[in-house]
Amino acid sequence: MKKRIPSSLTLTFEEISEARIYCLRHAQEGFSSDIHLLKRGKAVANLSTLRTLSPMVCKNGLLRVGGRLSNSLLPEEVKHPIILPKGHRISLLILEHEHRIHLHPGVTALFVIVRQQYWIVGARNMIRKLTHSCHKCFRQRHKTADQYMADLPAVRVRQAYPFENTGCDYAGPLLLKVHKGRNPRKEKGYICLFVCLVTSAIHLELATDLSTETFLAALRRFISRRGKCTHIFSDNGRNFVGAKKVLDDMYKLILSQQHNTQVTQSLASEGIKWSFIPPHAPHWGGKWESAVRSVKLHLRRVIGNSILTFEQMHTLLAQIECVVNSRPLFATSDTEVSYLSPAHLLIGRPYTSVPEGDLGHIAVNRLDYWQNVVS
């Protein structure tokens, strides 16, 4: 019989899904006795390490965490993550993959990202060991001094809309390629960072120079996407001083116009208050300085000394912004399923999670078990 030659060497979605299920089944062979009992409708043994997880077997034959969250609005993978053994090669490969594609996050951030799909026994210790042995993470790890700081200002501890009170800073310079091809000309570029002083969310813009006009263009893009600010804090850079003067002139110009339309009246009542921190006092801007450090940490670990084009750097900064805004705002325990991140305060869910599809147009009697649970 002639061997069937595949029409394409590219893997399809179905082939990748089947291979993933096969590998996960292979990893769960250590729980074969528990799976055998569950398939027969019996509970796991009292001495089983999975007893506290209320395990269940799905239609694919995979062992998942049970629990009492079936009626919640969480995604299905979060409610019933796949159980994987501690120290298994596949468990380690999954952690390494998530660590790499999410731009080398910390222990807690990687833990909550992995927990969205998998429940790896002893995952936190494995993640701690993985990040400790990662060469890129090791090179960027520094010890900071613990200093007693003054009370937080009012804009940090009072309720406000995202980016209503914003800190602004520049990071760089970066070397950017002007064009693709051999021996491209290189120019400097800068990262203009905006950080919300309440939600700790960040917004990144790529600037080509440190002129006032370039910063105002980045500020207009930021306001157009995140909304208008009422108060912006920054250091005493010459470009920021120039921007403040331009903003004050524009504000006075708007107030001096005598128009009776509603649009003109609303513009006349709006303005941006700009505050500078004292000279030679960078600790006053610790909020945006720590945000700059987080951005540089991911940037150095991903590209190192590589030089990217403007488009490539702009795309990478968007990915870094996504990952940083999806980090947890506080420490989470191993049993926590949900967590709070700056992205929750912006769009209601982390940027790194995959939303569930809408099954409302399908009749209830045509849904399978897991779809029925989701709907």
KOLVONU-476968 format. One record per residue (C-alpha): residue number from 1; x, y, z. Coordinates in steps of 0.2 Angstrom, whole numbers, m for minus. Layout:
NUM | X | Y | Z
...
This chain:
1 | 0 | 0 | 0
2 | 6 | 17 | m5
3 | 11 | 29 | 9
4 | 0 | 44 | 11
5 | 10 | 60 | 8
6 | 4 | 75 | 18
7 | m2 | 90 | 7
8 | 8 | 102 | 18
9 | 22 | 101 | 31
10 | 14 | 115 | 41
11 | 5 | 108 | 57
12 | m13 | 112 | 59
13 | m22 | 117 | 74
14 | m30 | 100 | 76
15 | m13 | 91 | 75
16 | m6 | 103 | 88
17 | m21 | 100 | 100
18 | m20 | 81 | 98
19 | m1 | 82 | 101
20 | m4 | 93 | 117
21 | m17 | 81 | 124
22 | m5 | 66 | 120
23 | 9 | 74 | 130
24 | m2 | 79 | 144
25 | m9 | 61 | 146
26 | 9 | 55 | 146
27 | 14 | 67 | 160
28 | m1 | 61 | 170
29 | 4 | 43 | 169
30 | 10 | 45 | 187
31 | m8 | 47 | 192
32 | m15 | 32 | 183
33 | m22 | 24 | 199
34 | m32 | 40 | 203
35 | m38 | 41 | 185
36 | m43 | 23 | 185
37 | m54 | 26 | 201
38 | m62 | 42 | 194
39 | m66 | 33 | 178
40 | m75 | 20 | 188
41 | m85 | 33 | 197
42 | m76 | 31 | 213
43 | m66 | 44 | 224
44 | m47 | 44 | 225
45 | m39 | 36 | 239
46 | m37 | 44 | 256
47 | m18 | 44 | 255
48 | m18 | 52 | 237
49 | m9 | 69 | 235
50 | m23 | 74 | 224
51 | m37 | 72 | 237
52 | m38 | 90 | 242
53 | m40 | 95 | 224
54 | m56 | 86 | 221
55 | m50 | 79 | 204
56 | m61 | 75 | 189
57 | m58 | 67 | 172
58 | m63 | 77 | 157
59 | m69 | 70 | 140
60 | m51 | 70 | 134
61 | m46 | 59 | 148
62 | m36 | 72 | 156
63 | m36 | 74 | 175
64 | m42 | 92 | 180
65 | m45 | 101 | 197
66 | m63 | 100 | 203
67 | m69 | 112 | 215
68 | m85 | 122 | 217
69 | m82 | 136 | 204
70 | m92 | 128 | 190
71 | m105 | 142 | 191
72 | m92 | 156 | 191
73 | m89 | 167 | 176
74 | m70 | 162 | 175
75 | m64 | 154 | 159
76 | m65 | 135 | 159
77 | m46 | 133 | 160
78 | m45 | 143 | 175
79 | m60 | 134 | 184
80 | m53 | 117 | 180
81 | m34 | 118 | 176
82 | m25 | 102 | 171
83 | m16 | 93 | 185
84 | 3 | 90 | 181
85 | 15 | 81 | 192
86 | 30 | 89 | 201
87 | 47 | 88 | 193
88 | 40 | 80 | 176
89 | 50 | 85 | 160
90 | 34 | 91 | 152
91 | 29 | 101 | 167
92 | 47 | 109 | 166
93 | 45 | 112 | 147
94 | 28 | 121 | 150
95 | 36 | 132 | 163
96 | 51 | 136 | 152
97 | 39 | 140 | 137
98 | 28 | 152 | 147
99 | 43 | 160 | 155
100 | 51 | 164 | 138
101 | 35 | 170 | 129
102 | 30 | 181 | 143
103 | 47 | 190 | 142
104 | 55 | 182 | 158
105 | 43 | 188 | 172
106 | 46 | 185 | 191
107 | 41 | 170 | 201
108 | 23 | 177 | 206
109 | 19 | 183 | 189
110 | 24 | 167 | 180
111 | 15 | 157 | 193
112 | m2 | 166 | 190
113 | 0 | 165 | 172
114 | 3 | 146 | 172
115 | m11 | 143 | 184
116 | m23 | 150 | 171
117 | m21 | 133 | 162
118 | m11 | 121 | 173
119 | m11 | 115 | 191
120 | 7 | 109 | 193
121 | 11 | 101 | 210
122 | 24 | 111 | 218
123 | 24 | 124 | 204
124 | 31 | 139 | 214
125 | 47 | 130 | 219
126 | 49 | 124 | 201
127 | 47 | 142 | 195
128 | 59 | 149 | 208
129 | 72 | 136 | 203
130 | 69 | 140 | 184
131 | 70 | 159 | 186
132 | 86 | 157 | 197
133 | 94 | 146 | 184
134 | 89 | 157 | 169
135 | 105 | 166 | 163
136 | 96 | 181 | 157
137 | 86 | 183 | 173
138 | 102 | 180 | 183
139 | 112 | 194 | 174
140 | 98 | 207 | 178
141 | 95 | 202 | 196
142 | 101 | 216 | 208
143 | 100 | 219 | 226
144 | 92 | 235 | 231
145 | 94 | 244 | 248
146 | 79 | 245 | 259
147 | 76 | 263 | 265
148 | 63 | 270 | 276
149 | 52 | 281 | 265
150 | 40 | 295 | 269
151 | 21 | 294 | 268
152 | 14 | 292 | 251
153 | 7 | 308 | 243
154 | m12 | 310 | 241
155 | m12 | 306 | 222
156 | m6 | 288 | 226
157 | m19 | 283 | 239
158 | m35 | 292 | 234
159 | m47 | 284 | 222
160 | m46 | 290 | 204
161 | m49 | 285 | 186
162 | m34 | 276 | 177
163 | m21 | 288 | 172
164 | m30 | 303 | 179
165 | m14 | 306 | 189
166 | 1 | 301 | 179
167 | 20 | 301 | 181
168 | 30 | 303 | 166
169 | 48 | 299 | 162
170 | 60 | 295 | 148
171 | 71 | 279 | 146
172 | 85 | 277 | 134
173 | 94 | 280 | 123
174 | 91 | 265 | 112
175 | 99 | 262 | 95
176 | 87 | 259 | 81
177 | 89 | 254 | 63
178 | 83 | 266 | 50
179 | 79 | 253 | 38
180 | 81 | 234 | 34
181 | 95 | 227 | 24
182 | 114 | 227 | 25
183 | 123 | 240 | 35
184 | 108 | 250 | 40
185 | 111 | 268 | 47
186 | 107 | 268 | 66
187 | 99 | 282 | 76
188 | 95 | 285 | 94
189 | 78 | 282 | 101
190 | 69 | 284 | 118
191 | 55 | 276 | 127
192 | 42 | 289 | 134
193 | 34 | 280 | 149
194 | 18 | 285 | 157
195 | 13 | 277 | 173
196 | m4 | 278 | 183
197 | 0 | 283 | 201
198 | m16 | 274 | 207
199 | m17 | 258 | 197
200 | 2 | 256 | 193
201 | m3 | 253 | 175
202 | 10 | 259 | 162
203 | 9 | 266 | 144
204 | 24 | 266 | 133
205 | 28 | 277 | 118
206 | 43 | 276 | 106
207 | 51 | 293 | 103
208 | 64 | 298 | 91
209 | 72 | 312 | 100
210 | 71 | 323 | 116
211 | 63 | 338 | 108
212 | 47 | 346 | 115
213 | 38 | 343 | 99
214 | 41 | 324 | 99
215 | 36 | 323 | 117
216 | 20 | 333 | 114
217 | 16 | 321 | 100
218 | 19 | 306 | 112
219 | 8 | 315 | 125
220 | m6 | 317 | 112
221 | m5 | 299 | 107
222 | m6 | 294 | 126
223 | m21 | 305 | 129
224 | m30 | 299 | 114
225 | m29 | 281 | 119
226 | m30 | 282 | 138
227 | m40 | 298 | 141
228 | m35 | 315 | 147
229 | m25 | 318 | 163
230 | m29 | 330 | 176
231 | m11 | 330 | 184
232 | 6 | 325 | 177
233 | 22 | 323 | 187
234 | 39 | 322 | 180
235 | 57 | 327 | 183
236 | 65 | 343 | 177
237 | 71 | 338 | 160
238 | 73 | 352 | 148
239 | 60 | 344 | 136
240 | 47 | 343 | 150
241 | 49 | 361 | 154
242 | 47 | 366 | 136
243 | 31 | 355 | 135
244 | 24 | 363 | 151
245 | 26 | 380 | 143
246 | 18 | 375 | 127
247 | 3 | 367 | 137
248 | 1 | 383 | 147
249 | 1 | 393 | 131
250 | m12 | 382 | 124
251 | m22 | 382 | 140
252 | m22 | 401 | 140
253 | m27 | 402 | 122
254 | m42 | 391 | 124
255 | m48 | 401 | 140
256 | m46 | 417 | 130
257 | m57 | 411 | 116
258 | m75 | 418 | 116
259 | m86 | 404 | 108
260 | m104 | 399 | 113
261 | m103 | 381 | 107
262 | m103 | 367 | 120
263 | m87 | 360 | 113
264 | m78 | 376 | 115
265 | m85 | 378 | 133
266 | m80 | 361 | 138
267 | m62 | 363 | 131
268 | m61 | 380 | 140
269 | m64 | 371 | 157
270 | m51 | 358 | 154
271 | m32 | 359 | 157
272 | m18 | 348 | 163
273 | m9 | 353 | 179
274 | 10 | 349 | 178
275 | 21 | 347 | 193
276 | 40 | 345 | 194
277 | 49 | 335 | 207
278 | 63 | 345 | 216
279 | 80 | 345 | 207
280 | 92 | 331 | 212
281 | 79 | 321 | 221
282 | 75 | 306 | 210
283 | 67 | 297 | 225
284 | 52 | 308 | 223
285 | 49 | 300 | 206
286 | 51 | 282 | 213
287 | 34 | 277 | 205
288 | 40 | 280 | 187
289 | 58 | 275 | 191
290 | 52 | 258 | 196
291 | 41 | 256 | 181
292 | 56 | 261 | 170
293 | 66 | 247 | 179
294 | 53 | 234 | 175
295 | 52 | 239 | 156
296 | 71 | 239 | 155
297 | 72 | 222 | 164
298 | 61 | 214 | 150
299 | 69 | 223 | 136
300 | 87 | 218 | 141
301 | 82 | 200 | 144
302 | 74 | 199 | 127
303 | 85 | 208 | 115
304 | 101 | 210 | 124
305 | 113 | 220 | 113
306 | 102 | 217 | 97
307 | 97 | 233 | 87
308 | 79 | 233 | 80
309 | 70 | 244 | 68
310 | 57 | 256 | 74
311 | 43 | 245 | 69
312 | 51 | 230 | 78
313 | 54 | 240 | 94
314 | 37 | 248 | 94
315 | 30 | 230 | 93
316 | 41 | 224 | 107
317 | 36 | 239 | 118
318 | 18 | 235 | 116
319 | 21 | 217 | 121
320 | 31 | 223 | 137
321 | 17 | 235 | 141
322 | 5 | 220 | 140
323 | 15 | 209 | 151
324 | 19 | 222 | 164
325 | 1 | 228 | 165
326 | m4 | 209 | 168
327 | 7 | 207 | 183
328 | m1 | 204 | 200
329 | m2 | 219 | 211
330 | 1 | 209 | 227
331 | 8 | 193 | 233
332 | m3 | 178 | 230
333 | m4 | 161 | 238
334 | m3 | 144 | 229
335 | m21 | 141 | 231
336 | m27 | 158 | 224
337 | m36 | 156 | 207
338 | m39 | 174 | 203
339 | m28 | 189 | 206
340 | m29 | 208 | 204
341 | m18 | 217 | 191
342 | m17 | 234 | 183
343 | m26 | 226 | 167
344 | m41 | 222 | 178
345 | m43 | 240 | 181
346 | m41 | 244 | 163
347 | m51 | 231 | 153
348 | m57 | 219 | 167
349 | m45 | 205 | 164
350 | m27 | 202 | 161
351 | m20 | 205 | 143
352 | m12 | 188 | 144
353 | m28 | 178 | 146
354 | m39 | 171 | 132
355 | m57 | 176 | 133
356 | m70 | 162 | 131
357 | m81 | 162 | 116
358 | m99 | 166 | 116
359 | m110 | 150 | 114
360 | m127 | 158 | 116
361 | m132 | 155 | 98
362 | m130 | 136 | 100
363 | m145 | 126 | 107
364 | m142 | 119 | 125
365 | m145 | 101 | 120
366 | m131 | 102 | 106
367 | m118 | 108 | 119
368 | m106 | 95 | 126
369 | m102 | 94 | 144
370 | m89 | 107 | 146
371 | m98 | 119 | 134
372 | m113 | 117 | 144
373 | m104 | 122 | 160
374 | m97 | 137 | 152
375 | m113 | 143 | 145
